[in-house]
């Protein structure tokens, strides 16, 4: 497996330019290329969490996620590469018997991750002091707990490194939003003339409050109209768009996060949302490992799947 080098935080700092109507230019920053397994924003989020765990002398990482979680897969791979044991608290007790048929969980298990499957009801308690205290009691003092999605102050610090001085030429920075860590880092490192647009992959207005915990800047906005019904939900229209986009550009997009964001940018540009000649920088945050799971579910229903070369 490819080594994980936290000293080189700008691996494959690629930009892809795609022209849009009214002189608008869309550039995609290929953060998905920074590592094959600990991909995109997951490398950024885990970087300082792992360094902190090592500083504290911890020997294992414990974190949370669902059936096709990018964060679970990335944490398992990162732990294996950095010599740390990993534990995944997984939402859904029924998944215990489905590890072999689930590409995300089977990959994480091959990387050495141990699982604890819990009910969805108990999973909702994962942020409570009582729940976290019990985990520390069960797994020992040498355990470092990383929140679901990896979002905390260390994750935000890592995501602040996505933008560089070269990115000051852009007017708008776009990012998909899951738990709020990535966009918070982007807002913190954005330049004074820039606006940061976030495209939540799930329903709910709570994300604004989360982001405000990590930044005092106000040059940002969340656009909630392109979640396609909620987290991990997709449509035939979205899948068709992503297949056509891949055929035209050669860029693979995941359908949960970045794919929805790019769909939204195209839709908004056609609605004259952006000023003419706007320079947009969209962050490709990775997440491609989840494609196999989405394709499995759609194939069972004889629906179009993502057909990337």
N, C-alpha and C positions, 0 to 999 in steps of 0.2 A: 504494500500500500504506500502511496506517495507520502513522504515525510511532511510533518506539519511544522512550518517555520514561522513563528510569530515575529521574528525580527524583520521579515520582509512582508510588510502589510499592503504592498501595492503590486502584488503578483498579477500579471496579465491585466494591466490597467487599460483595457481596450475601449474604444468608442466607435460605435457604428452610427452613421448618419443616414436618416430616412426622410426625404422631403414630404411635406404635407401641404394642403391648400394654403393660399394667401401668403406664400413665402415663408411659412412656418417650417422650421427644421427640428426634427426629433432625433436626438442622439441617445443611444442606449449604452450605458456603462456596464461592461460585461463582468460584473462581480461574480457571476456564476462560474467564471473561469479561474477564480483564485485558488480553488482546490477541488479535486474530483469528488471527494466524499464529505468533507467539511466545507460545504459550498456556500458562497455568497455571504449574506448577512450572518449566517450561523458561525462562520469563522470569526467575523467581527465581534459577535456577541459572546462567544466562548473565550476569546483571547484573554481578556483581563480577568474573567472568572476563573479560568484555569491557572493563570499566574497567581491569583490570590489564593486559590486552594493550595498551590505548591508552597507559597509563602507561609501559610498557616500550618504546613506539614500534614495536610489531609491526604489520604490514600485512595479515596473513592468519591465519585460524583453521583449525586442522586438528583433526578429531575422528573418531570411530568409530561405526559402527552397522550394523544389519541392514537387510533389505529394506523394512521398514515402520516404521523408527525415528522416533519423535516427535522425538528429539534431533537427528537429521540434518536433518529438515525445519525445525525451529526455528532451528538454527544457520545454515542456509543463508539463511533469511529475515532473521535478526538481522544477519548479515554484510552482506547487501544494504542493509539500512536504516542500518547504522552505517558504511558505506563500507569494509568489510573484505572481502578475498577469502576464500573458504572452500574447504576441501578435505575430502572425506569418504573415509575408509578403510572400504570396504564389505565385509562378510562374505559370501563366495560369488562365485567367479569367473564362474559361470553367469549372474549378473545383468547382466553387461556388455551382453548382447544383448537384455535385457528392460526397458531403462530406459523406453521409450515406453509400455509396458503396465503399468508400476508407478507408481501415483499418487504415492507418496512420493518416489521417486527422480526422476520427471519434474518434480515441483514444485521439488525442490531444485536440479535442473539449470537450470530456468527462472530461479531466483534467482541463478544464476551459480556454483553449486558445481561444482568439478571432482572427479572420482572416481578412486580407485584400488581396483580390485577384487582381493581376495586370497582365498586358499583358507581354509577353516575351520580347518585345521591351523595355518597361519601367524597367523590372527586370534587364536588363543589365546595367542600370544606378545606381544600388543600392550602388555602391562604391563612387559615385560622391558627392562632398560637397553639391551641390545644392539639391540632392535627400535626403541626410541625414538631412540637415537643415530643409527641409519640414516635414520630419517625426518627428523631435523634436518639431516642431511648432504644428503639428497635435496632437501628443500624450502627450506633456507636458514635463516639466523639470524633472519630477520624473521617466522618462523612461531611462533605461540603454540598449544601443544597443549592441548586440552581432553579429559579422559578420556571414555570411553564413558558415556553417560547424563549427562555433565556433572559427576559427583560428585567434588568435592575440597573443600578448606577454603573456597574462595570460594563454591562452590555452597551449602554448609551455611550460610554467613553470609547469603546471600540468602534461603534458606528460613526462617531465623529471623525474617524480617520478615512471614511469613504470619500469625502470630498477633498480635493486638493486645490492649490492656488490656480492650477490650470482650468478649473471648473468655474472660475469667476466670470468667464465669458458668457455663461448661460443666464437667461432671465428667469426660468422656471425650473425647479427641481421636483420631480415626481417620484413617489414611492408607494408601493403597496403597503398596507398596514394590517398587522395581525395583533400583536400585543402592545405595540406602540414604541418599542425600544429603538428600532431603526430610524423611524421618522424623527424621533426626539434627537438622536445624534445628528441627523442631517440638518435639522433646524438650528442646532447649536453651532454647527460649523458653516452654515450658509452665510453668504455675503449680504451686505446691507441692502443692495438693490434687488435681491432675489426674493421670490415667493416660493414656498414649499407646499406642494399639493399632495395630500395623502388620500389613497383610495382603499378604504377598509374592505377586508375580505369577509367580514361578518357583520351581522346586523347589530344595532345598538349605538346609542349616543355617548356611552360611558368613556370611549377612547379619548375624548377631548380632555376629560379630567385626569386621565392617566398621563397624557403628554404634558400637561401643565405641571405635573410633579417633577419633570425632568428638564424643563426649559422655561425661561421667563420671556423669551422672545415671542413676538406676535405676528411674524410674517409667514403665517401658515394657515391652511384651511383643509378641512376634510370634506370629501365629496362622496356621499353615501349611495349614489344612484346606480352603482355598477357592481353590487355584490352578488347579483344573479340569484337572490333568494337566501343567501347566507353562506356560512363557512362550508367549504367542500362541495357546494352545489354548483352545477354547471348546466349549460343548455346546449342544444344542438347548434344554435347560432354561434355561441362562443367557440365550440370545438371546431366548427367549420372555419371561423375566422382565424384560429390559431394554425390550422393546417395550411390555409392559404398564405398566412404570414410567413410560416416556415419555408414554404415552397418559393416564395418571392425573395426572402432575405437570407435563408439558411440558418436563422436563429430559432432555437427551440425555447418555448415559453411554457412554464407550468400553468395549469388552468385554475389554480387556487389563488395565487397571489399576482405574480407579474403579468400573466396572461390577461387577467381582468383589468389591470392597470393600463396595459397597452391598448386593449379594446376601448377603454374609456377615453384615452387620449385621442384616438382616431375619431370616436363619436363626437367628442367635444369640439375637435377642430372642424368637423363638418357642420357644427352648429354655431360657428364663429365665436366660440367661447374665448379663444385666445386672440390677442391683438395680432395684426399682420406682422410678419417677419420675426415673430417670437422665437427665441432659441430655447428649446426644451431639452433638459437632461433627465432621462428616466433611468432609474437604478434597477438593473436585473439582479434580484436578490437570490437567485438560485432556485432551489426547491424542485429540481427536475426528478429527484428520486420518487416523488409522489405520483408521477405520471403512470407508472405501471399499475398502481392500485386503482386509479380512476379508469384506466382502460379495461381492467378486469371487470369492474362493475358495469361499464357500458356495454362491453362485449356480451355479457350475460343477457342483456336486454336487446341485443341486435342493433345497438345504436352506433353511430359513427364514433370511431376512436381517434386518438392523436396518432398520426402516421408520420413520424419524423424519420428521416434518413440517418 
